[in-house]
Amino acid sequence: MTSRTPRLSVVILAALALSACSATADEVSSGTGGTIELAISETCAEGSDSQCVSVNGENVLLPSAFERAGVEESSVAGDGQNAVDVTFNADGAEILHALTEKAARAGDSARLVISIGGELQAAVVVMEALEGDQVQIALSPDDNVQEIVDLIQGG
């Protein structure tokens, strides 16, 4: 598993998880199926542990295991955003809810770690458990959104 240290990807979960992120005709591609891997981890000080990795500038302990959250559909977000709209299937939404609930209860040092296609994409602070099945993952301007969609669908 690799870490993407130079990029500043941000995952926008809290506000968009409850709203329907509508697709537009401007989308490059959308598809069905795939997975995103999720885990809960703790922050760490750089160099404090051999398992301490940087994920977009956030130092976290590399999770020992990830849960595979099934994706029903993923697509390039419309309106010129460099983001991916994701709709989880029922099992994936259940995993997302359970892990965000666990992360929110664990406190300030807990992070929801997101891996797509074997690459760590983000380590996110979770303020409250997410309900629903939709999220939007905002990416760095350097990221190719279509490649991320393809990685999700290939998972």
N, C-alpha and C positions, 0 to 999 in steps of 0.2 A: 504494500500500500504506500503510495507516495503522498507527500504533503505539498501544498501549493503555497509556499511562503511569500513570494513576491507580490502576489495579487491581493487586492483589497475587496474581495467579494463580500457582499452583505446579504443576509437572508432576511427578507421581510416576511415574517410569519404572523405575528400577533394581529395586526390590523386586517390583513388580507385573508387570513384563515376563515374568518367568519363571513367574508363577502364573496360574492361570485365574481371572479376575475374574467370578464367577458372576452371572448376571442373576437378578432376582427378579420376582415378580408386581407389585411396587410401581412398576415402571418406567413412565414416562409414554409413551415411544415408543422403538422401535428400528427400524432399517432397514438396507438393504443398499446397498452401493456408495458411491462418493464418493472424495474424496482429502484428504490433508493434505500441505501443502508443508513440506519440511525443508531446512535448509542448515546449514553450519558457518560460524561467524564468530568474531571475536576481540573481547575486551572493549576498551573505549576510555574515555578520560577525557572527561567531559561538556564539549562545546564544542571539543574538540581537532580535530574533523574534521567537515565538512558531512554526512558519511554516518554520523556517530555518533548513534544513536537510543536512546531509553530504552524498554525492554521490561519493564514491571512492575518498574521500579526498577533494572534491570540495563542498563548502557550497553554497547552492542555496535555494531560497524560493520554497517551494512545490507548483507546479502549481495547480491552482484551477480546471483546466480541461485539459484533453489530447485529441488529435485527433487520431483516429484509422486509421493508414495507412495500407492498404491492401497489403499483401505479396503474390506474385505469386509463389515464390519458395525460400526455404532456405535449406542450406546444410552445413555440416562440411567442412571447407576449407581444401584443399589438402596440400601437401608438409610439413606435420608435424606442421603446424601452429595451435595455439590454438585460432581459429577464426571461425566465421560463415559468409558465403557468403549469401547475401540477394538480391533477385530481387523483387522489388515492382511491383504490378499491376499498371495499368494506373492511377487509382485514388490515390493509395499510393504514386506513384512517383510525382504526382501533389501536394500532401500534403507535401511531403519531400521538394520539390522545394520551395513552398510557405513559409514554416517555416524556412528553411535555409536562404532564402532571407530576411525574417523579422529579424532573429537573426543577420545576417551580418550587416544590416542597424542600428540595435539597439545599437551597440557599444561593447566596451570591457567587460562590465559587463553582457552582455546577454549570455545565454547558451541554447543549444538545449538539452532538457532532454529526455532521452530514457527509456521507461519502457517496460519490456517484462514479461508477465505472472504475472503482478501486482507487480513486483519488479523493483525498479529504478536501471538501469544498468549503466548509464553514464550521465554526464552533460558536453557537448562538446562546446568548443569555435568554432564558425563558422566564417571563414574569408571571404567566398563568397558563394553565392547561388549555390547549387548543381544542375547540369543538369543530365539527365539520370535516370536510374531506378535501378542501382546496387551500393551496398555498401558492405564493409566488416567490421564486428565488431570483433575487436581483444579482447580477454578475458584474464583475469588473469590466470596464470598457475594453480591456485586452482579451477577454474571453469570447470565444465564438459560441453564441447561444445555440445555434443549430447543432454543433458538436455535442453540447451538453444534453440536448434533447435526444440525440442519437445514442449517447451513453446510457441515459435512463432507459430508453426503449430496448437497448441491448442487454440490460441487466436482468 
